[in-house]
Amino acid sequence: MTIKDYEGKVSLEHSSGSSTEGTSVLFIYLSLIRYGLELLELLVNSLPIREKSKLDGTKAIRGGIPLIFPQFAKASEPSAETANLPQHGIARVSTWKFLGAVTDNEEEVSARFGLTDAQVPENFHKEWPKKFELIFTVTLTANTLKNTLEVRNNGTEPFEFNALLHTYYSVPISIKGLNEVTYLDKVNNFARIRDVKDSITIDQETDRIYMDVPKDEFIIDLGQPDGVGNFTLKKLNLKDTVVWNPWIKKALEMSDFGDDEYKKMVCVEPGTVTEYVKLEAGKTWECGQIIKVFALKSKLTKRDLTRKGTPKNKQMFLTKDSRKSKSMLLKREPARKRQLGTEAQKPLVGDIPKEYFLVITITTREEMFF
Ligand SMILES: O=P(O)(O)OC[C@H]1O[C@@H](O)[C@H](O)[C@@H](O)[C@@H]1O
């Protein structure tokens, strides 16, 4: 666990993993790389960036966890304060500041990032001239990634906003825990539908806003035997959950999305989007999510996994696209250090570069097996 500065590239790592024979072993690796873009994005999973995602600052990066604030989609009400803001608001296309480490110990490593109205592009600020501050905290432990977003109203009047963590998962999955919840079906003219299925499997264009989801915890099922490698997603103070996959036709229409990528992704986005949060002057509101890698008891033992050659939960990360980043990340410690730079790795102190691009990769810790 550590926060390091590699000559302008900052890395947060927690790679201890949790390991017992017969359960899957995963580890979370987060690298925070200075990218020179006026953007901050947070990417979680084995395929951090969609193939055609623009990385030149002209568009939000397609992947990871773009932060949606203060408007989800386009406001349908012309009278909404945020009505003239672009789709999904301004936080995902603004320059964030790295505010430094919060914790760095055996248990967890954690860092904070900030965005205020002063950092928002002028044209957007004009459309929503509010004095606000966002603090986004990223915390890694052996098997969790926690994100919290604090919204502060630094003005003298209340303001209203939506917030959403637009998390891209780069694996074909099903989601359990949204049954008996009513959703607005955006691909069906916003029809209100009650989901009665035990789990949602993505096999067509899906764009749903699950409203007032009573359970705060879902299972993101990777479809592996015995649930190996599944995630749980716990939402914190967020009522709604959006589930999105563009499927083939929309994917072809999107210039920043590979033609086949719809087969290996889904967005599960906890947020508060069906109603605006009203925040009084001087007050702070907080939300977040905890993504936990967990394994149900597997019948496979460490020996079985070695004999079989390829643990099942490893295969899912061996897509063509993820192979490169995976092999970089899964080398043993000395190799990983080489890949990231040979400079002495010093604690993060002194001048901190201002603009960052974040990449989080969750993947198998294969050195446990081989
Ligand atoms: O293309 P964007 O702006 O990143 O949005 C992607 C999708 O994001 C989802 O949250 C919306 O429900 C979809 O309607 C939208 O298409």
The ligand as an SDF file (V2000), in Angstrom:
LIG
                    3D

 16 16  0  0  0  0  0  0  0  0999 V2000
  -22.4710    9.1760  -24.1950 O   0  0  0  0  0  0  0  0  0  0  0  0
  -22.5340    9.6180  -22.7620 P   0  0  0  0  0  0  0  0  0  0  0  0
  -22.8660   11.0750  -22.6270 O   0  0  0  0  0  0  0  0  0  0  0  0
  -21.2960    9.2600  -22.0120 O   0  0  0  0  0  0  0  0  0  0  0  0
  -23.7250    8.8280  -22.1040 O   0  0  0  0  0  0  0  0  0  0  0  0
  -23.7730    7.4400  -22.1370 C   0  0  0  0  0  0  0  0  0  0  0  0
  -25.0720    6.9340  -21.5320 C   0  0  0  0  0  0  0  0  0  0  0  0
  -25.0650    7.2400  -20.1520 O   0  0  0  0  0  0  0  0  0  0  0  0
  -26.1750    6.7170  -19.4210 C   0  0  0  0  0  0  0  0  0  0  0  0
  -26.0470    7.1290  -18.1000 O   0  0  0  0  0  0  0  0  0  0  0  0
  -27.4600    7.2630  -19.9950 C   0  0  0  0  0  0  0  0  0  0  0  0
  -28.5610    6.6930  -19.3230 O   0  0  0  0  0  0  0  0  0  0  0  0
  -27.5310    6.9560  -21.4820 C   0  0  0  0  0  0  0  0  0  0  0  0
  -28.7210    7.5110  -22.0240 O   0  0  0  0  0  0  0  0  0  0  0  0
  -26.3210    7.5200  -22.1840 C   0  0  0  0  0  0  0  0  0  0  0  0
  -26.3850    7.1630  -23.5450 O   0  0  0  0  0  0  0  0  0  0  0  0
  1  2  2  0
  2  3  1  0
  2  4  1  0
  2  5  1  0
  5  6  1  0
  6  7  1  0
  7  8  1  0
  7 15  1  0
  8  9  1  0
  9 10  1  0
  9 11  1  0
 11 12  1  0
 11 13  1  0
 13 14  1  0
 13 15  1  0
 15 16  1  0
M  END
$$$$
